[in-house]
């Protein structure tokens, strides 16, 4: 078929942030196991990527398991929090491309209201907060001697 029969690729919007591919590959590897195989709810069929100016996190769940991976990664040019759902198939492709590209590869993220090149979608506002199920340590931990705990 002639190339005129295919639509032109859209122009890449202005780059919001650039990050090393190995960092994203590591987050994907740590959270991919908790992604649901059931296709009824799209929020469970991928990972939630949370980009902040000083941290990068990915969260995945299937409704029973919750996986959270965070890394301290300075993201120059990012002023607020950006949350994107990345489908499992796109995560698999990023892993393959990152492994083939080597350790110096980078990924560029851009924010636009149209569908993204990675097939991610903006996260819905009613998505539960990922840190809520994880209990926080408050105060000082309690310590007991072994003989106080029984035989």
C-alpha positions as CSV (number, residue, x, y, z in Angstrom):
1,X,0.0,0.0,0.0
2,X,1.1,3.5,-0.7
3,X,2.1,5.7,2.3
4,X,-0.5,8.3,1.2
5,X,-3.2,5.8,2.4
6,X,-2.0,6.1,6.0
7,X,-2.7,9.1,8.2
8,X,0.3,11.4,9.1
9,X,1.8,10.9,12.5
10,X,1.0,13.8,14.9
11,X,3.7,16.1,16.0
12,X,5.2,15.4,19.4
13,X,4.1,18.1,21.9
14,X,6.6,20.1,23.9
15,X,8.6,17.7,26.2
16,X,7.6,18.0,29.8
17,X,10.3,15.8,31.4
18,X,13.1,13.5,30.3
19,X,14.1,10.5,32.4
20,X,16.5,7.6,32.0
21,X,14.8,4.5,30.5
22,X,16.4,2.2,33.0
23,X,14.7,4.0,35.9
24,X,11.3,3.5,34.3
25,X,12.2,-0.1,33.4
26,X,13.1,-0.8,37.1
27,X,9.7,0.6,38.3
28,X,7.8,-1.5,35.8
29,X,9.7,-4.6,36.8
30,X,8.8,-4.0,40.5
31,X,5.1,-3.4,39.9
32,X,4.1,-5.4,36.8
33,X,3.2,-8.6,38.8
34,X,0.3,-6.9,40.5
35,X,-1.5,-5.8,37.3
36,X,-4.9,-7.5,36.7
37,X,-5.4,-9.8,33.8
38,X,-9.1,-9.1,33.8
39,X,-10.1,-6.5,31.2
40,X,-13.3,-5.3,32.7
41,X,-11.8,-2.2,34.5
42,X,-9.0,-0.3,32.6
43,X,-7.6,1.2,35.9
44,X,-6.5,-2.3,36.9
45,X,-5.0,-3.2,33.6
46,X,-1.9,-1.0,33.9
47,X,0.3,0.9,36.2
48,X,-0.2,4.4,37.5
49,X,3.0,6.5,36.9
50,X,3.3,9.4,39.3
51,X,5.8,12.1,38.2
52,X,6.8,14.7,40.9
53,X,9.6,17.2,40.8
54,X,11.8,15.1,43.2
55,X,10.3,11.6,43.0
56,X,9.0,9.1,40.5
57,X,6.6,6.3,41.5
58,X,4.6,3.6,39.9
59,X,1.6,1.8,41.5
60,X,-0.3,-1.3,40.3
61,X,-3.1,-3.4,41.7
62,X,-5.4,-6.2,40.7
63,X,-7.8,-5.5,43.6
64,X,-6.0,-8.0,45.9
65,X,-2.3,-7.1,45.6
66,X,-0.9,-3.6,45.7
67,X,2.6,-2.9,44.4
68,X,4.3,0.5,45.0
69,X,7.8,1.3,43.7
70,X,9.3,4.8,44.3
71,X,12.7,6.3,43.5
72,X,14.3,9.6,44.2
73,X,14.7,11.1,40.7
74,X,15.0,14.8,40.1
75,X,12.8,15.7,37.2
76,X,13.9,19.0,35.8
77,X,11.2,21.1,34.2
78,X,8.3,19.6,36.2
79,X,6.5,21.9,38.6
80,X,3.6,19.8,39.9
81,X,2.4,16.2,40.0
82,X,1.5,14.4,36.8
83,X,-0.3,11.0,37.0
84,X,-0.7,8.8,33.9
85,X,-2.1,5.3,33.5
86,X,0.1,3.2,31.4
87,X,-1.4,0.0,29.9
88,X,0.4,-3.3,30.5
89,X,1.1,-3.9,26.9
90,X,2.8,-0.4,26.7
91,X,4.8,-1.3,29.8
92,X,5.9,-4.5,28.2
93,X,7.1,-2.6,25.1
94,X,8.9,0.0,27.2
95,X,10.8,-2.8,29.0
96,X,11.8,-4.4,25.6
97,X,12.9,-1.2,24.0
98,X,14.8,-0.1,27.1
99,X,16.7,-3.3,27.3
100,X,17.6,-3.1,23.6
101,X,18.6,0.6,23.8
102,X,21.1,0.2,26.6
103,X,21.8,2.2,29.8
104,X,22.1,5.6,28.2
105,X,18.6,5.7,26.7
106,X,16.1,8.3,27.8
107,X,12.3,8.6,27.6
108,X,10.6,11.9,27.0
109,X,7.2,12.7,28.5
110,X,4.9,15.3,27.1
111,X,1.5,16.5,28.4
112,X,-1.3,17.0,25.9
113,X,-5.1,16.6,25.9
114,X,-5.0,14.2,23.0
115,X,-4.1,10.5,23.3
116,X,-0.4,10.1,24.1
117,X,2.2,8.3,22.1
118,X,2.7,5.7,24.8
119,X,-1.1,5.1,24.9
120,X,-1.3,6.3,28.5
121,X,-4.3,8.2,29.7
122,X,-4.7,10.8,32.4
123,X,-5.7,9.1,35.6
124,X,-9.3,9.6,36.6
125,X,-9.9,11.9,39.6
126,X,-11.7,9.2,41.6
127,X,-8.7,6.8,41.5
128,X,-7.9,5.9,45.1
129,X,-4.8,7.3,46.8
130,X,-2.0,4.7,46.5
131,X,-0.6,5.4,50.0
132,X,-3.8,5.0,51.9
133,X,-3.7,1.2,52.3
134,X,-0.1,1.3,53.6
135,X,-0.1,2.1,57.4
136,X,2.1,4.9,58.5
137,X,4.4,4.6,61.6
138,X,3.3,7.2,64.1
139,X,5.2,8.0,67.3
140,X,8.0,5.8,68.5
141,X,7.9,2.0,68.1
142,X,7.1,-0.1,71.1
143,X,9.8,-2.5,72.3
144,X,9.4,-5.4,74.6
145,X,11.8,-7.9,76.2
146,X,11.4,-11.4,75.0
147,X,10.5,-12.8,78.4
148,X,7.5,-10.3,78.5
149,X,6.0,-11.9,75.5
150,X,5.4,-15.3,77.0
151,X,7.0,-18.8,76.8
